[in-house]
């Protein structure tokens, strides 16, 4: 039953997914062409510090383009899945279906994680082709390591948005909270490098683990930290959904309206 639900959802979103994937390809090629003309050397100092992930062109692509182009729409979809279900009380209908609650959870959570993996795969193909066309190198190992780190970063953001939306019964709070956290973390990562006394803050920011783990040699431990946090968030989401937090959020929403 679970695979059938996922396949049906993907079919329903097929055109939307193809359009999104085509947009990623276009963005990758436009960026690689635009790098020849963009005044990268004139970036603000704090932004240059933020982008010190290897001082190559892909660092800019993976910091300024792909995380936002993939993460913002996907975060919105994921937060809406839980936030609107509770605020509009459609969760009451979902829970009356002859389907186990864990199946409902996996069909929604699994769809968004699968969607992330599909988009990462599309990006990998675009990067591989773009690298071959513009650089003459058809080695996909380097972009693959970057995309693994990107997937872990976006997994943190998406699941964070789901949790906020679940506990607040609000799509806006779920999306806004997770997006704001991602943006503030990005800005802080750059600014704290101006002040040596604040360097310790970087270890609390997901952008540190993303940039250091995705571009540095021998940094699998940093990616392991991100992977472990993703697993913990997934377990937390599963427990909260299956053991009643969804219905409690719906009841809190009703009380607020009264």
Backbone bond lengths (Angstrom), bond angles and torsions (degrees), N, CA, C in turn:
res aa  C-N    CA-C-N  psi(-1)  N-CA   C-N-CA  omega(-1)  CA-C   N-CA-C  phi
1 X - - - 1.465 - - 1.531 110.53 -
2 X 1.315 116.83 -42.45 1.459 120.16 -177.17 1.525 112.06 -61.77
3 X 1.360 120.15 -49.55 1.472 118.60 177.95 1.522 112.46 -59.49
4 X 1.349 117.35 -36.74 1.457 120.21 179.72 1.526 111.05 -62.48
5 X 1.349 116.99 -40.72 1.462 120.36 179.03 1.522 110.84 -65.08
6 X 1.327 117.17 -40.79 1.454 120.42 179.48 1.525 111.61 -66.47
7 X 1.338 116.14 -42.63 1.465 120.07 179.28 1.523 110.53 -63.94
8 X 1.339 116.55 -42.20 1.467 119.98 179.40 1.530 111.14 -62.54
9 X 1.329 116.65 -39.44 1.464 120.00 179.21 1.518 111.07 -67.03
10 X 1.328 116.63 -41.87 1.465 119.90 179.31 1.528 110.90 -65.20
11 X 1.330 117.01 -38.46 1.458 119.33 177.98 1.521 110.92 -64.32
12 X 1.342 116.43 -41.01 1.457 120.19 -179.67 1.520 111.57 -64.66
13 X 1.342 116.58 -29.66 1.461 121.07 -179.35 1.522 111.84 -101.56
14 X 1.321 117.65 16.58 1.459 120.83 -172.15 1.514 113.95 -58.52
15 X 1.339 117.49 -51.10 1.464 120.07 -177.97 1.526 111.19 -64.83
16 X 1.335 114.81 -40.94 1.466 119.96 177.93 1.522 110.70 -60.26
17 X 1.349 116.53 -41.51 1.458 121.18 -179.50 1.526 111.19 -67.96
18 X 1.340 116.91 -40.48 1.463 119.95 178.68 1.528 110.86 -64.12
19 X 1.326 116.31 -40.54 1.461 119.66 177.85 1.509 112.06 -64.25
20 X 1.320 116.96 -40.68 1.458 121.67 178.79 1.529 110.44 -64.95
21 X 1.336 115.81 -44.92 1.462 120.00 178.74 1.521 111.85 -62.34
22 X 1.337 116.89 -40.87 1.458 119.91 177.16 1.524 110.47 -63.35
23 X 1.340 116.80 -37.48 1.456 120.36 177.28 1.511 112.50 -62.66
24 X 1.335 117.20 -37.55 1.458 120.74 177.43 1.530 110.95 -64.45
25 X 1.322 116.18 -43.99 1.469 119.86 178.00 1.521 110.56 -59.72
26 X 1.323 116.19 -46.50 1.473 120.45 -179.49 1.524 110.41 -61.03
27 X 1.352 116.42 -43.91 1.467 120.31 -178.93 1.526 111.00 -62.35
28 X 1.331 117.11 -41.59 1.470 120.76 -179.78 1.527 110.59 -62.87
29 X 1.332 117.03 -45.69 1.466 119.77 -177.63 1.519 111.55 -72.07
30 X 1.337 117.62 -39.12 1.463 119.97 177.27 1.523 110.43 -62.34
31 X 1.342 116.24 -39.48 1.468 119.42 179.85 1.520 111.13 -65.62
32 X 1.332 116.69 -44.24 1.463 119.48 -178.25 1.530 111.34 -66.61
33 X 1.328 116.65 -32.49 1.465 119.37 175.42 1.528 109.95 -74.85
34 X 1.345 115.96 -43.60 1.450 120.37 -176.85 1.508 114.27 -65.67
35 X 1.335 117.89 -25.66 1.458 120.78 179.60 1.525 112.47 -58.79
36 X 1.331 115.00 -24.46 1.461 118.79 -179.15 1.539 111.51 -73.52
37 X 1.337 115.06 -17.17 1.466 119.11 -174.52 1.531 113.22 -121.60
38 X 1.352 118.14 -17.36 1.460 120.57 -177.15 1.527 110.75 -73.28
39 X 1.328 118.11 141.41 1.477 121.07 178.60 1.525 111.46 -80.49
40 X 1.334 116.21 67.90 1.462 120.73 -176.25 1.528 111.00 -61.43
41 X 1.308 117.20 -32.79 1.460 120.02 -177.58 1.514 113.80 -69.27
42 X 1.332 117.32 -12.55 1.463 120.73 -178.23 1.526 112.94 -100.40
43 X 1.319 117.18 16.35 1.462 120.15 179.17 1.526 110.46 -67.32
44 X 1.346 117.99 151.88 1.473 120.41 176.09 1.522 111.38 -58.41
45 X 1.327 115.85 151.45 1.460 120.50 -175.91 1.508 114.08 -58.94
46 X 1.336 117.10 -40.97 1.470 118.94 -178.38 1.516 110.97 -66.29
47 X 1.358 116.65 -32.65 1.455 119.75 -179.62 1.521 110.73 -73.91
48 X 1.312 116.62 -36.54 1.465 119.89 175.89 1.527 109.89 -60.92
49 X 1.328 116.94 -41.47 1.462 120.50 177.94 1.519 110.89 -64.12
50 X 1.315 116.51 -36.69 1.464 119.98 178.68 1.519 110.92 -65.69
51 X 1.315 117.00 -30.51 1.461 121.42 -173.92 1.527 112.84 -98.53
52 X 1.329 117.03 24.76 1.462 119.29 -176.66 1.525 111.18 -86.50
53 X 1.316 116.46 38.95 1.456 120.47 -174.80 1.513 113.18 -84.06
54 X 1.279 119.72 13.22 1.448 121.96 -179.56 1.507 111.04 146.29
55 X 1.327 115.60 -3.75 1.463 122.00 176.25 1.522 112.52 56.49
56 X 1.336 117.79 31.45 1.454 119.51 174.71 1.528 109.16 -115.22
57 X 1.315 114.73 172.62 1.452 119.65 -175.70 1.527 112.27 -64.43
58 X 1.326 116.92 -35.88 1.456 119.79 -178.86 1.521 112.16 -64.66
59 X 1.327 117.69 -27.16 1.462 119.60 178.13 1.521 110.57 -60.01
60 X 1.323 116.52 -40.85 1.458 120.64 177.94 1.519 111.00 -69.12
61 X 1.316 117.27 -42.13 1.458 121.21 179.03 1.519 111.20 -60.64
62 X 1.338 115.95 -41.87 1.456 120.03 -176.59 1.528 113.29 -83.63
63 X 1.317 117.27 -3.51 1.458 119.76 178.02 1.522 111.80 -109.43
64 X 1.322 116.45 -40.22 1.460 120.37 -174.22 1.527 114.11 -99.40
65 X 1.325 118.80 -18.87 1.465 119.95 -172.62 1.531 112.19 -115.85
66 X 1.314 116.32 -68.17 1.465 119.70 -170.00 1.533 114.68 -63.23
67 X 1.349 120.50 -43.97 1.474 117.61 -179.11 1.522 112.78 -58.66
68 X 1.327 116.80 -38.18 1.473 119.63 -176.73 1.517 111.07 -81.41
69 X 1.326 117.37 -37.42 1.459 120.66 -178.91 1.523 111.59 -68.13
70 X 1.307 116.95 -34.61 1.463 120.61 176.15 1.521 112.02 -89.53
71 X 1.336 116.29 -43.66 1.460 119.95 -169.77 1.507 114.62 -71.21
72 X 1.333 118.64 -41.64 1.470 119.98 -174.54 1.528 112.04 -65.35
73 X 1.359 120.26 -51.90 1.465 118.47 178.09 1.530 113.13 -64.03
74 X 1.329 116.44 -39.68 1.460 119.53 -178.51 1.522 111.40 -67.70
75 X 1.322 116.97 -38.09 1.454 121.10 175.23 1.522 110.48 -62.07
76 X 1.340 116.69 -42.22 1.454 119.98 178.34 1.512 112.11 -61.30
77 X 1.326 118.13 -43.35 1.456 121.57 178.55 1.522 111.54 -63.81
78 X 1.328 116.35 -43.11 1.460 120.63 -176.98 1.524 111.26 -67.78
79 X 1.326 117.38 -43.15 1.465 120.29 179.56 1.518 111.04 -68.62
80 X 1.325 117.19 -35.36 1.466 120.48 178.93 1.527 111.07 -65.73
81 X 1.330 116.61 -35.04 1.465 120.81 -179.67 1.524 111.36 -54.86
82 X 1.320 117.80 -43.09 1.466 120.75 -179.01 1.529 112.86 -94.45
83 X 1.323 116.98 -38.70 1.461 119.43 -175.58 1.510 113.11 -67.51
84 X 1.340 117.23 -44.83 1.452 119.08 -177.86 1.525 112.30 -75.39
85 X 1.319 116.72 -29.48 1.469 118.84 178.51 1.524 111.55 -61.97
86 X 1.307 116.52 -36.89 1.462 119.71 -179.51 1.518 112.04 -83.54
87 X 1.324 117.65 -41.47 1.462 119.22 -177.38 1.525 111.86 -69.37
88 X 1.334 117.64 -31.21 1.465 121.03 179.77 1.531 112.27 -95.75
89 X 1.319 115.84 1.60 1.466 122.58 176.21 1.531 112.96 65.30
90 X 1.334 117.83 17.12 1.459 119.17 173.79 1.519 111.34 -70.44
91 X 1.345 116.70 -14.87 1.452 119.75 177.51 1.522 111.01 -62.76
92 X 1.337 116.93 -32.14 1.463 119.69 178.68 1.521 110.58 -61.57
93 X 1.339 116.96 -37.50 1.461 120.54 177.10 1.516 110.83 -70.38
94 X 1.320 116.85 -42.61 1.467 120.23 -179.05 1.522 111.48 -58.58
95 X 1.329 115.70 -41.12 1.460 119.50 -175.38 1.514 112.75 -74.73
96 X 1.348 118.12 -11.21 1.471 120.31 176.68 1.528 111.69 -89.72
97 X 1.319 116.87 -8.74 1.466 119.74 179.81 1.530 110.18 -68.89
98 X 1.353 116.23 147.48 1.474 119.29 179.51 1.528 111.98 -75.77
99 X 1.294 115.65 53.21 1.466 122.12 -178.80 1.521 107.69 -132.60
100 X 1.306 117.03 137.81 1.462 120.37 178.32 1.519 110.57 -61.07
101 X 1.325 114.67 147.54 1.462 118.61 -178.19 1.529 111.47 -64.15
102 X 1.338 117.46 -32.54 1.449 118.98 179.34 1.526 110.99 -67.86
103 X 1.359 117.07 -29.68 1.465 120.18 176.13 1.523 110.16 -69.37
104 X 1.342 116.61 -40.97 1.461 120.02 176.03 1.523 111.01 -60.62
105 X 1.330 115.61 -41.11 1.459 119.22 179.46 1.520 111.16 -64.36
106 X 1.325 116.63 -49.49 1.457 120.20 -176.61 1.526 111.52 -66.29
107 X 1.331 117.66 -31.36 1.461 119.42 178.76 1.524 111.25 -68.30
108 X 1.348 117.24 -35.53 1.463 120.23 178.75 1.511 112.68 -83.25
109 X 1.325 116.43 -52.81 1.460 120.74 178.96 1.527 110.24 -64.14
110 X 1.329 115.83 -44.09 1.461 119.99 -178.89 1.519 112.65 -63.22
111 X 1.341 116.67 -35.94 1.465 119.10 178.61 1.521 111.02 -62.68
112 X 1.329 117.50 -43.77 1.463 119.99 -177.13 1.534 111.69 -71.34
113 X 1.326 117.03 -36.64 1.464 119.23 175.88 1.529 110.27 -68.24
114 X 1.341 116.65 -40.53 1.466 120.22 176.90 1.518 110.70 -63.94
115 X 1.337 116.56 -39.07 1.452 120.44 177.88 1.527 110.68 -62.13
116 X 1.322 116.72 -41.33 1.463 120.62 176.34 1.517 110.97 -59.86
117 X 1.324 117.26 -44.85 1.467 120.79 -179.73 1.520 111.33 -64.17
118 X 1.336 116.98 -38.65 1.467 120.44 178.45 1.531 110.51 -63.40
119 X 1.328 116.01 -44.47 1.462 119.78 -179.48 1.529 111.42 -66.14
120 X 1.337 116.30 -36.51 1.461 119.15 175.66 1.525 110.88 -64.64
121 X 1.331 116.32 -38.82 1.459 120.13 177.52 1.521 112.08 -64.89
122 X 1.333 116.46 -41.76 1.459 120.48 176.79 1.532 110.33 -61.93
123 X 1.321 116.29 -42.67 1.466 120.53 178.91 1.524 111.26 -63.82
124 X 1.339 116.35 -39.28 1.466 119.82 179.05 1.526 110.51 -60.53
125 X 1.327 116.34 -43.46 1.460 119.30 178.48 1.525 111.01 -64.02
126 X 1.358 116.28 -41.58 1.451 119.27 178.44 1.518 112.42 -63.64
127 X 1.328 116.62 -41.64 1.464 120.71 178.87 1.520 111.29 -66.81
128 X 1.318 116.58 -39.46 1.462 121.24 -179.95 1.528 110.63 -63.33
129 X 1.339 115.42 -46.83 1.465 119.34 179.10 1.530 110.43 -67.36
130 X 1.340 116.82 -44.39 1.460 120.18 179.91 1.509 112.49 -61.72
131 X 1.330 116.25 -39.30 1.464 120.18 178.70 1.516 110.90 -66.07
132 X 1.323 115.97 -39.30 1.460 119.25 178.60 1.511 112.56 -67.54
133 X 1.329 116.05 -39.02 1.467 119.94 -177.68 1.528 111.29 -72.07
134 X 1.332 117.18 -44.51 1.460 120.50 -172.54 1.525 113.77 -91.72
135 X 1.344 116.53 -26.46 1.469 118.98 -176.88 1.514 113.49 -115.16
136 X 1.312 117.35 -13.31 1.456 120.38 -178.66 1.511 113.95 77.16
137 X 1.351 117.62 7.55 1.460 121.37 179.12 1.520 109.36 -111.11
138 X 1.339 116.41 127.59 1.460 121.06 -177.75 1.518 111.07 -107.21
139 X 1.330 116.52 28.65 1.460 121.58 178.89 1.532 108.94 -87.71
140 X 1.349 116.39 120.37 1.474 120.55 -175.84 1.523 112.62 -98.18
141 X 1.340 117.97 5.55 1.464 120.28 -176.12 1.522 111.10 -67.31
142 X 1.341 117.15 -44.83 1.463 120.45 -176.74 1.528 112.34 -64.65
143 X 1.355 119.06 -51.54 1.470 117.55 177.17 1.519 113.11 -62.39
144 X 1.331 117.61 -28.30 1.457 119.84 178.72 1.521 111.08 -64.71
145 X 1.347 117.49 -42.20 1.461 120.11 178.74 1.524 111.23 -64.88
146 X 1.346 116.63 -37.32 1.459 120.06 177.30 1.525 110.65 -64.87
147 X 1.331 116.63 -40.90 1.463 120.66 -177.04 1.522 112.01 -70.40
148 X 1.338 117.13 -31.69 1.469 119.61 174.57 1.526 109.86 -61.24
149 X 1.329 115.93 -45.96 1.461 119.83 178.01 1.518 111.20 -63.33
150 X 1.341 117.35 -41.24 1.460 121.19 179.47 1.522 110.64 -63.22
151 X 1.325 116.68 -41.63 1.453 120.01 178.71 1.518 112.53 -62.08
152 X 1.329 116.88 -39.89 1.465 120.31 178.48 1.525 111.08 -67.44
153 X 1.344 116.99 -39.69 1.466 119.70 177.82 1.522 110.98 -63.26
154 X 1.331 117.10 -48.62 1.457 120.09 -179.14 1.526 111.73 -67.66
155 X 1.336 116.70 -30.47 1.464 119.19 174.49 1.517 111.72 -61.09
156 X 1.335 116.29 -41.89 1.463 120.59 176.55 1.527 110.90 -60.37
157 X 1.315 116.45 -46.35 1.460 120.94 -176.62 1.529 111.09 -66.30
158 X 1.327 116.19 -47.17 1.472 120.84 -177.08 1.523 110.83 -62.71
159 X 1.321 116.49 -46.65 1.462 118.99 -178.75 1.528 111.33 -70.30
160 X 1.339 117.16 -31.72 1.458 119.58 173.64 1.512 111.38 -62.89
161 X 1.340 116.79 -42.82 1.458 120.35 176.74 1.513 112.57 -63.18
162 X 1.325 116.99 -38.65 1.467 120.91 176.57 1.525 111.14 -61.28
163 X 1.330 116.12 -44.51 1.467 119.45 -178.20 1.525 111.43 -64.06
164 X 1.336 116.55 -44.32 1.463 119.01 179.70 1.522 110.36 -63.36
165 X 1.339 116.82 -43.23 1.461 120.49 179.33 1.523 111.38 -64.37
166 X 1.330 116.72 -35.17 1.457 120.43 -179.43 1.521 111.63 -67.98
167 X 1.315 117.09 -44.61 1.458 120.79 -175.18 1.528 112.97 -80.71
168 X 1.338 117.17 -20.67 1.463 119.55 -178.47 1.525 112.68 -105.93
169 X 1.330 117.11 -9.46 1.461 121.97 -176.21 1.526 110.29 55.58
170 X 1.327 117.09 40.63 1.458 121.18 -176.18 1.523 109.90 -144.74
171 X 1.332 115.51 120.78 1.460 119.99 175.19 1.521 110.80 -64.86
172 X 1.332 116.20 -41.04 1.462 119.60 -177.01 1.517 111.91 -63.01
173 X 1.336 116.57 -42.77 1.460 119.19 179.40 1.526 111.02 -68.66
174 X 1.332 116.60 -38.68 1.456 119.52 179.20 1.510 112.12 -64.17
175 X 1.337 116.53 -47.04 1.454 120.45 179.78 1.522 110.87 -69.59
176 X 1.328 116.24 -49.51 1.466 120.48 -176.78 1.513 112.51 -63.22
177 X 1.335 117.27 -40.65 1.456 120.10 -179.43 1.514 112.32 -65.17
178 X 1.338 117.14 -46.54 1.464 120.33 -178.47 1.526 111.17 -70.72
179 X 1.344 117.62 -41.52 1.464 120.14 178.98 1.525 110.55 -65.94
180 X 1.333 116.51 -42.62 1.459 119.62 178.05 1.520 111.92 -62.01
181 X 1.336 116.51 -40.53 1.457 119.89 177.25 1.519 112.20 -62.62
182 X 1.337 116.38 -40.57 1.464 120.29 178.76 1.526 110.83 -64.63
183 X 1.322 116.39 -44.49 1.458 120.61 -178.10 1.536 111.61 -67.81
184 X 1.323 116.26 -46.36 1.470 119.85 179.53 1.524 110.67 -62.62
185 X 1.333 116.06 -40.06 1.466 119.95 178.00 1.519 110.79 -61.77
186 X 1.334 116.82 -39.93 1.459 121.45 178.77 1.526 111.20 -63.81
187 X 1.319 116.01 -45.93 1.461 120.04 -179.19 1.526 111.69 -66.94
188 X 1.330 116.31 -41.52 1.461 119.78 -179.69 1.522 111.52 -65.00
189 X 1.331 115.97 -36.74 1.463 118.93 -179.51 1.525 110.78 -59.79
190 X 1.340 116.08 -39.38 1.456 118.80 178.07 1.511 112.90 -73.50
191 X 1.331 117.02 -44.84 1.458 120.40 -175.06 1.522 112.78 -69.27
192 X 1.339 118.05 -36.63 1.463 119.14 -176.84 1.523 112.44 -65.74
193 X 1.319 116.78 -19.74 1.459 118.79 178.92 1.528 112.19 -77.38
194 X 1.319 117.01 -9.81 1.463 120.68 173.00 1.534 111.33 -77.52
195 X 1.320 115.47 -23.52 1.465 120.32 -172.36 1.527 109.32 -123.58
196 X 1.325 118.67 105.65 1.467 121.69 -177.48 1.525 113.24 -54.25
197 X 1.333 117.12 -33.12 1.465 118.91 -178.85 1.521 112.55 -67.10
198 X 1.320 117.46 -16.79 1.467 121.21 -177.91 1.528 112.56 -103.95
199 X 1.321 116.73 6.00 1.467 119.17 -178.13 1.524 112.77 -59.26
200 X 1.331 117.33 -29.07 1.460 120.77 -178.43 1.524 111.30 -62.49
201 X 1.348 117.50 -24.46 1.456 120.15 -178.81 1.518 112.45 -66.28
202 X 1.319 116.19 -24.72 1.467 118.43 -177.64 1.517 111.75 -62.40
203 X 1.315 117.42 -28.78 1.457 120.37 -178.30 1.528 111.91 -72.45
204 X 1.327 117.09 -9.02 1.463 121.69 177.03 1.525 112.17 -98.70
205 X 1.329 116.68 -1.93 1.461 120.68 -172.98 1.526 110.75 -108.27
206 X 1.323 118.02 133.66 1.475 120.39 179.55 1.526 113.11 -63.33
207 X 1.346 118.23 -27.19 1.465 119.55 179.39 1.522 111.71 -64.51
208 X 1.321 116.64 -30.33 1.474 119.11 177.97 1.533 109.84 -63.67
209 X 1.313 116.68 -48.78 1.463 120.71 -178.32 1.529 110.88 -67.63
210 X 1.322 115.35 -32.72 1.459 119.58 178.98 1.527 111.41 -67.85
211 X 1.337 116.38 -52.91 1.464 119.94 -176.56 1.521 112.01 -71.04
212 X 1.331 116.81 -45.96 1.464 119.14 -179.51 1.526 111.07 -68.56
213 X 1.327 116.17 -40.95 1.462 119.25 -178.03 1.507 114.05 -72.94
214 X 1.339 116.82 -30.91 1.457 119.41 -176.58 1.506 115.24 -85.55
215 X 1.332 117.97 -15.89 1.460 120.09 -173.99 1.521 114.59 -122.77
216 X 1.310 118.78 -13.09 1.464 120.64 -175.61 1.525 110.67 -99.20
217 X 1.315 114.52 145.05 1.456 120.05 176.69 1.530 110.27 -70.76
218 X 1.297 116.20 143.54 1.457 120.89 177.56 1.510 114.09 65.30
219 X 1.329 117.25 32.21 1.467 120.61 -176.37 1.521 112.06 -111.09
220 X 1.316 117.52 27.35 1.459 119.98 -179.49 1.517 111.72 -63.16
221 X 1.327 116.34 -26.32 1.458 118.92 178.84 1.520 111.68 -63.08
222 X 1.347 116.97 -37.42 1.457 120.53 178.92 1.523 110.64 -67.32
223 X 1.324 116.84 -41.16 1.459 119.96 175.92 1.524 110.45 -65.94
224 X 1.319 116.15 -32.93 1.465 119.76 177.13 1.523 111.68 -64.34
225 X 1.341 116.32 -36.26 1.465 119.93 176.55 1.525 109.95 -62.36
226 X 1.325 117.29 -46.76 1.455 121.08 178.57 1.526 111.62 -62.88
227 X 1.325 115.67 -40.47 1.460 118.90 177.73 1.520 112.15 -64.03
228 X 1.336 116.75 -40.70 1.464 120.30 178.47 1.517 112.07 -63.77
229 X 1.328 116.95 -40.62 1.474 120.23 178.30 1.524 110.33 -65.54
230 X 1.328 116.86 -38.12 1.464 119.95 176.70 1.520 111.65 -60.69
231 X 1.316 116.05 -42.79 1.468 119.82 178.81 1.523 110.67 -63.31
232 X 1.331 117.13 -44.07 1.466 120.48 179.08 1.525 111.36 -61.07
233 X 1.338 117.17 -41.79 1.459 120.35 178.49 1.525 110.99 -64.59
234 X 1.346 116.77 -39.57 1.461 120.12 179.28 1.528 110.99 -63.80
235 X 1.339 116.81 -42.31 1.470 120.52 178.26 1.525 110.56 -65.05
236 X 1.315 116.74 -40.98 1.468 121.61 178.53 1.529 110.29 -62.04
237 X 1.327 116.76 -45.90 1.455 120.87 178.84 1.527 111.45 -61.09
238 X 1.317 115.87 -45.16 1.463 120.32 -179.80 1.523 110.43 -60.78
239 X 1.323 117.34 -47.02 1.469 121.15 179.87 1.530 111.15 -62.21
240 X 1.339 116.54 -44.42 1.462 119.95 -177.58 1.523 111.74 -66.03
241 X 1.326 116.58 -37.10 1.463 119.97 -179.50 1.523 111.47 -73.43
242 X 1.311 115.96 -47.36 1.463 120.12 -173.32 1.519 112.24 -73.36
243 X 1.328 117.73 -32.48 1.458 119.83 -173.53 1.527 113.42 -105.25
244 X 1.332 115.84 34.63 1.448 118.74 162.60 1.493 118.39 100.51
245 X 1.328 120.17 -6.80 1.449 119.49 -177.97 1.527 111.78 -64.48
246 X 1.317 117.25 -28.76 1.452 120.46 -179.96 1.523 110.69 -65.35
247 X 1.326 116.96 -46.02 1.460 119.66 179.44 1.526 111.03 -69.52
248 X 1.326 117.59 -34.31 1.463 119.85 176.75 1.517 110.74 -64.20
249 X 1.334 117.15 -40.00 1.462 120.19 177.85 1.515 110.42 -63.04
250 X 1.332 116.48 -39.23 1.452 120.09 178.58 1.521 111.24 -64.03
251 X 1.337 116.96 -40.19 1.458 120.10 178.40 1.530 111.33 -65.98
252 X 1.330 116.93 -38.67 1.468 119.49 178.21 1.521 110.32 -63.96
253 X 1.337 115.91 -35.97 1.454 119.17 178.95 1.524 111.10 -65.31
254 X 1.329 116.78 -37.96 1.469 121.13 178.30 1.521 110.62 -64.46
255 X 1.336 115.75 -41.59 1.472 119.87 -179.77 1.520 111.04 -62.76
256 X 1.320 117.03 -39.11 1.454 120.84 179.95 1.523 111.10 -63.05
257 X 1.358 116.44 -35.55 1.458 120.52 -177.80 1.524 111.67 -73.27
258 X 1.340 116.74 -25.78 1.475 120.29 -176.45 1.546 112.51 -73.44
